[in-house]
Amino acid sequence: MLKPDPTVLRRLVDEYETLTAAPATAAESRIADLAYTLCVSTGTRDVGRALATARAWLAQDGRDTAAAAAPAAV
């Protein structure tokens, strides 16, 4: 599997984390869309694992220091 572009992956992770931290609203459908896209992008069906994989890929890329500092969720 090819890794997605780090810029796109960072946007997905950031938006997902921002929306899930907010109170429940109409954003729930967007959260579901982001979760699905993250899962497809990383080749897993588990959102936690998809986020951890995305963060790891971003950290390996070297352009993303926020991913390296974030705790990996499994």
Long-range contacts (C-beta under 8 A, 24 or more apart in sequence): 1-43, 3-57, 4-41, 4-57, 6-57, 6-58, 6-61, 6-63, 6-64, 8-41, 9-41, 9-54, 9-57, 9-58, 10-58, 10-64, 10-66, 10-67, 12-37, 12-38, 12-41, 12-54, 13-38, 13-51, 13-54, 13-55, 13-58, 13-67, 16-51, 17-51, 48-73, 48-74, 49-73, 49-74
